[in-house]
Amino acid sequence: MRTLTFIFITLFSGTIAGAILGLINQIVVEPFIDKAIGIETQRHIAKGENIDLEQQSQYRKYQKEGEIVASTIMGTSLAALFGIVFAYSRSSLPGSNNKAKALILAAIMFFVLFLVPALKYPANPPAVGNPSTIYYREELYIGFIAVSGFSTLALALSYRKIENKTAKAMIVIPLAYALIMGSAYTIFPPNPDKITIPMDLIISFRAASAFTIGIFWGLLGVILGSFWDKFKSHEMSSKIAPSP
């Protein structure tokens, strides 16, 4: 029963945080996407191409509605990973309570899985980029996230094995991560597509995306941490997580 409770609160936390992310994106991010699409549409019209504006408007409506569903699914998926990592690392995380511990872990995962990859492959509106390179760009982005995520996991496991956790060890681990990601930044090829819309719009979109993703991770940490205390999930997690 406790395992089922753990699974439920983990997935439910992600569902709530993901749904809120989708709703916030409608207000914060979607207007920038509309502007980017509008600029590209006017360019195509100027070239003499026939654009069905009504059909485009209807498609955008479906996209916005689908984003809420997609964000909910994404939130549930990320929460599954977050819950497992939290169960194994909770006792090692700083913080006076589980909510604080979950927030710290959420901040780490936001940094590792979003901010660092965004330095190499920053987000662009859907209207930016050649459709023929979309799979290649996705492979690069996912590959960079994988390097960042697995490097962090390996370094965290190494840190747990250190018996005397001195200040030197606490400095070496972040430096090792910085070295790995610095090398990956140099080795991975750049985004192959040129930006064809104003940079101020691109920068605004990127800032808005970072803001909403940050809210998602913060919400996930608060919600999961609160549920964790309410249902005493640490009593169950001690059975599945090794002692530090």
Backbone torsions as a table, in degrees:
resi	resn	phi	psi	omega
1	MET	NA	-39.9	179.9
2	ARG	-65.4	-36.4	177.3
3	THR	-64.3	-40.9	177.5
4	LEU	-64.6	-36.9	177.3
5	THR	-64.1	-42.8	177.7
6	PHE	-59.2	-47.3	180.0
7	ILE	-62.9	-42.2	-177.6
8	PHE	-64.5	-50.7	-176.1
9	ILE	-67.6	-31.2	178.2
10	THR	-67.0	-52.1	-177.8
11	LEU	-69.3	-37.2	-179.9
12	PHE	-66.8	-37.3	176.6
13	SER	-60.5	-43.9	179.0
14	GLY	-66.7	-36.2	179.0
15	THR	-64.0	-44.6	179.6
16	ILE	-64.9	-49.7	-178.5
17	ALA	-62.8	-39.7	179.8
18	GLY	-67.3	-41.4	179.1
19	ALA	-64.6	-41.3	177.6
20	ILE	-64.1	-39.4	176.8
21	LEU	-58.4	-46.4	179.9
22	GLY	-61.1	-39.1	179.9
23	LEU	-69.5	-42.9	179.6
24	ILE	-64.8	-38.4	179.4
25	ASN	-60.5	-30.7	178.8
26	GLN	-59.8	-33.6	-176.7
27	ILE	-92.9	-40.5	-170.3
28	VAL	-91.7	-43.4	-171.6
29	VAL	-98.6	-42.4	-173.7
30	GLU	-56.9	-36.5	177.9
31	PRO	-58.5	-34.6	178.3
32	PHE	-70.6	-35.9	177.2
33	ILE	-66.1	-41.9	177.7
34	ASP	-59.0	-42.2	179.4
35	LYS	-64.7	-43.3	-179.7
36	ALA	-63.3	-43.9	178.7
37	ILE	-64.6	-38.6	178.8
38	GLY	-61.9	-40.7	178.9
39	ILE	-64.8	-45.7	179.7
40	GLU	-65.6	-37.2	179.1
41	THR	-64.0	-44.4	179.1
42	GLN	-63.4	-33.4	177.1
43	ARG	-65.6	-43.1	179.9
44	HIS	-66.0	-39.4	178.5
45	ILE	-64.6	-40.4	179.4
46	ALA	-63.3	-27.0	178.5
47	LYS	-83.8	-0.3	178.6
48	GLY	91.4	8.8	179.8
49	GLU	-78.4	147.9	-179.5
50	ASN	-90.3	114.4	-178.4
51	ILE	-115.2	124.1	176.6
52	ASP	-84.4	97.2	-175.5
53	LEU	-65.9	-34.8	179.8
54	GLU	-67.3	-42.6	178.6
55	GLN	-65.9	-39.2	178.3
56	GLN	-63.2	-41.9	179.0
57	SER	-63.2	-41.1	179.4
58	GLN	-66.7	-38.5	179.4
59	TYR	-65.7	-40.0	177.7
60	ARG	-63.9	-35.1	177.5
61	LYS	-62.4	-44.6	178.1
62	TYR	-64.2	-39.0	179.5
63	GLN	-61.3	-45.0	-178.2
64	LYS	-66.4	-40.2	177.5
65	GLU	-66.4	-40.4	-179.6
66	GLY	-69.7	-24.7	-179.0
67	GLU	-63.8	-36.3	179.5
68	ILE	-63.3	-43.3	178.1
69	VAL	-65.1	-45.2	-179.2
70	ALA	-63.1	-40.1	179.2
71	SER	-66.0	-37.2	178.1
72	THR	-64.7	-43.5	178.5
73	ILE	-64.9	-43.7	178.5
74	MET	-61.7	-42.8	179.5
75	GLY	-61.7	-41.3	178.5
76	THR	-64.6	-41.3	-179.9
77	SER	-65.2	-46.5	-179.9
78	LEU	-66.8	-33.3	178.5
79	ALA	-65.1	-34.4	177.8
80	ALA	-60.5	-44.5	176.6
81	LEU	-66.3	-44.8	-178.5
82	PHE	-60.5	-43.7	-178.7
83	GLY	-62.3	-43.0	179.9
84	ILE	-64.6	-46.2	179.6
85	VAL	-62.3	-40.6	-179.3
86	PHE	-65.9	-40.4	-180.0
87	ALA	-60.9	-38.0	-177.6
88	TYR	-83.2	-25.6	-173.4
89	SER	-110.3	-3.0	-173.4
90	ARG	-53.5	-45.8	-176.7
91	SER	-68.5	-19.7	-178.8
92	SER	-95.9	-12.2	-177.0
93	LEU	-80.6	142.3	175.3
94	PRO	-71.4	160.8	179.9
95	GLY	130.6	144.4	-176.4
96	SER	-82.5	-16.6	178.6
97	ASN	-148.3	173.5	-174.9
98	ASN	-67.9	-31.0	177.3
99	LYS	-64.0	-44.1	178.7
100	ALA	-65.4	-41.0	178.7
101	LYS	-62.6	-43.2	-179.9
102	ALA	-66.1	-36.6	177.7
103	LEU	-65.4	-39.8	178.5
104	ILE	-65.0	-43.8	177.9
105	LEU	-64.4	-39.3	178.2
106	ALA	-61.9	-40.4	178.4
107	ALA	-64.2	-40.1	178.7
108	ILE	-63.8	-45.4	-177.8
109	MET	-69.6	-34.7	174.2
110	PHE	-60.8	-43.0	179.5
111	PHE	-65.9	-46.4	-173.8
112	VAL	-74.9	-40.7	-173.4
113	LEU	-95.9	-10.9	179.9
114	PHE	-127.8	-58.4	-172.5
115	LEU	-64.1	-47.5	-179.3
116	VAL	-64.0	-48.8	175.8
117	PRO	-59.5	-31.6	-179.5
118	ALA	-68.3	-21.6	176.4
119	LEU	-66.8	-34.2	179.9
120	LYS	-90.3	-45.8	-177.8
121	TYR	-126.7	77.6	-179.1
122	PRO	-65.9	152.5	-177.3
123	ALA	-68.2	143.6	174.3
124	ASN	-128.6	151.6	175.8
125	PRO	-60.0	153.2	-179.2
126	PRO	-55.8	-26.5	-178.2
127	ALA	-73.8	-13.5	-178.3
128	VAL	-94.4	129.0	176.8
129	GLY	117.0	149.8	178.6
130	ASN	-80.5	125.1	-179.5
131	PRO	-56.1	-27.9	-177.3
132	SER	-71.9	-16.2	-178.4
133	THR	-106.2	6.9	-173.2
134	ILE	-60.8	-41.7	-179.1
135	TYR	-69.5	-37.2	177.5
136	TYR	-64.5	-43.0	178.7
137	ARG	-65.1	-38.1	177.9
138	GLU	-65.3	-39.8	179.2
139	GLU	-63.4	-42.1	178.7
140	LEU	-63.0	-45.5	-177.3
141	TYR	-65.6	-46.5	179.6
142	ILE	-64.7	-38.9	178.3
143	GLY	-62.0	-41.2	-180.0
144	PHE	-67.9	-40.2	176.5
145	ILE	-61.8	-40.9	-179.9
146	ALA	-62.3	-43.8	178.5
147	VAL	-61.1	-45.1	-179.7
148	SER	-64.5	-46.6	-177.1
149	GLY	-66.9	-49.0	-177.8
150	PHE	-70.1	-32.3	176.0
151	SER	-64.3	-43.4	178.4
152	THR	-62.7	-42.4	179.4
153	LEU	-62.1	-46.5	-179.0
154	ALA	-62.9	-41.8	-179.6
155	LEU	-69.3	-36.7	178.4
156	ALA	-65.7	-41.2	177.9
157	LEU	-65.5	-38.1	177.5
158	SER	-64.7	-39.8	180.0
159	TYR	-64.8	-37.9	179.9
160	ARG	-64.1	-28.8	-177.1
161	LYS	-80.9	-13.7	179.3
162	ILE	-74.8	121.5	-177.6
163	GLU	-73.4	-49.3	179.5
164	ASN	-99.3	94.9	-176.4
165	LYS	-81.0	83.5	-178.6
166	THR	-80.5	170.4	177.8
167	ALA	-62.5	-32.1	178.9
168	LYS	-63.2	-43.0	179.5
169	ALA	-64.1	-36.6	-179.6
170	MET	-69.0	-22.4	177.6
171	ILE	-87.8	-38.6	-176.7
172	VAL	-63.7	-41.1	-177.2
173	ILE	-60.9	-52.0	177.1
174	PRO	-61.5	-36.1	178.5
175	LEU	-65.1	-39.1	178.2
176	ALA	-63.7	-41.9	178.0
177	TYR	-63.0	-44.0	179.8
178	ALA	-61.7	-38.7	179.3
179	LEU	-66.0	-44.4	179.9
180	ILE	-62.4	-47.6	-176.2
181	MET	-73.3	-30.5	174.8
182	GLY	-64.5	-39.4	177.1
183	SER	-67.1	-42.7	178.5
184	ALA	-62.7	-39.0	179.2
185	TYR	-60.0	-37.8	-179.4
186	THR	-76.2	-38.7	-175.0
187	ILE	-75.9	-42.6	-177.2
188	PHE	-66.0	137.3	179.1
189	PRO	-69.9	156.8	179.7
190	PRO	-74.0	168.2	174.0
191	ASN	-59.6	125.8	-174.0
192	PRO	-75.0	-14.3	-174.2
193	ASP	-97.1	141.9	176.1
194	LYS	-84.7	147.6	176.4
195	ILE	-83.4	125.5	-173.8
196	THR	-114.2	7.3	177.2
197	ILE	-120.9	162.2	-175.5
198	PRO	-53.0	137.9	-177.1
199	MET	-66.7	-28.6	179.2
200	ASP	-64.5	-33.8	176.4
201	LEU	-70.2	-40.9	178.4
202	ILE	-61.7	-46.4	-178.6
203	ILE	-63.9	-40.7	178.8
204	SER	-63.7	-41.1	178.3
205	PHE	-63.4	-43.7	-179.1
206	ARG	-64.9	-41.6	179.2
207	ALA	-64.9	-41.3	179.3
208	ALA	-65.3	-40.8	179.4
209	SER	-64.3	-43.6	178.7
210	ALA	-63.3	-38.5	-179.9
211	PHE	-63.1	-48.3	-177.1
212	THR	-71.0	-36.6	176.6
213	ILE	-66.1	-37.3	175.9
214	GLY	-62.4	-40.7	176.5
215	ILE	-61.6	-42.2	179.2
216	PHE	-57.7	-49.9	-178.0
217	TRP	-65.6	-37.9	177.1
218	GLY	-62.9	-45.0	177.9
219	LEU	-62.5	-42.2	-179.9
220	LEU	-60.6	-42.7	178.6
221	GLY	-64.2	-45.3	-178.6
222	VAL	-65.7	-46.6	-176.7
223	ILE	-66.0	-48.4	-179.1
224	LEU	-64.7	-41.8	178.9
225	GLY	-62.2	-38.2	179.3
226	SER	-67.9	-45.4	177.4
227	PHE	-62.6	-37.1	-178.2
228	TRP	-59.9	-43.8	178.5
229	ASP	-69.9	-39.8	-176.5
230	LYS	-64.3	-43.3	-175.8
231	PHE	-98.9	5.9	177.7
232	LYS	54.1	47.2	-176.0
233	SER	-66.4	-20.3	179.9
234	HIS	-65.4	-25.7	176.8
235	GLU	-66.2	-34.6	177.2
236	MET	-79.7	-41.0	-173.6
237	SER	-64.8	-24.0	178.5
238	SER	-64.0	-20.4	178.9
239	LYS	-82.6	-21.9	-177.8
240	ILE	-110.4	-13.8	-178.5
241	ALA	-108.8	139.5	178.9
242	PRO	-71.7	152.7	177.8
243	SER	-72.2	142.2	-179.8
244	PRO	-68.6	NA	NA
